[in-house]
Amino acid sequence: MAGLKQKPRIRQDLHRLPPHKPSPEF
């Protein structure tokens, strides 16, 4: 369940992070 809750958060982080910086979570 925690993973599902983190999913939307990661999405927001991706937008916050620069495009040249891939997310390690994905």
Secondary structure, DSSP 8 states (H G I E B T S, - for coil): -HHHHHHHHHHHHHHHS-TTS--TT-
